[in-house]
């Protein structure tokens, strides 16, 4: 992944096919999914790059380099290097920070985590200025402030697909997809439905009998209620976990990933985000329209 990020940083942008070919050339391995799709997903979540439709056309573009700082904790401020990454930039950052203030950690399926640790805000600003890297304060909260609540997303009217589709409905009680039929979807007054065929997948939200085009994550959080208990938070461990079947929209997940710079892990059917401060967890819950369940409480 380090080589892929360096290549993207040098190219700055490009078509989707060039990205997929480069992933194949580098032999990035992952089981169960297309290699390029995993790389695209992870680089986007880590705020290194944008991919279609966020990027122009159907291609990709690298994000500008930035030190994404979180909240001050125990007298220390941590900032994650995101965006474009070149040997020259890494050299400047290492020289500006010094070995005592920079940490580089490997992670599976993603580029190395490059983190700068400072005692004061002024110290972190000095490092960023000397390295020529922009500094973004309170990056996770800033992203969440830019995120649109799923219930406020404007949807476009649609028509139900016809033909040979596999149909599922998202169950609010089971928090998972349940087998359904086209007839049930046609007669439904409300609900989130998924239509699958050999040519792709379509998600439609039905409200008052009218189907609307809808991203799966947006649709789920439009129908979920706070009582569904999707979000769990441990203040002691600073861990926010979310039901894996209720993965949040991209921008919200990116904000949660930036808390640690580490890709989320999966455990017992939940997505685990680490080093999430309570203020960030509460902000994410507010945007999603959900209630946080504190670990050990109800």
Secondary structure, 3 states (H helix, E strand, C coil): CHHHHHHHHHHCEECHHHHHHHHHHHCCCCCCCCHHHHHHHHHHHCCCEEECCCCCCCCEEECCCEEEECCCECCEEEEEEECCCCHHHHHHHHHHHCCCCEEEEEECCEEEEEEEEECCHHHHHHHHHHHCCEEECCHHHHHHHHCCCHHHCCCEECCCCCCCCEEEEEECCCCEEEECCHHHHHHCCEEEEEEEECCEEEEEEEECCEEEECCHHHHHHHHCCHHHCCEEEECCCCEEEEEHHHCCCHHHHHHHHHCCCCCCEEECCEEEECCCCHHHHHHHHHHHCCCEEECCCC
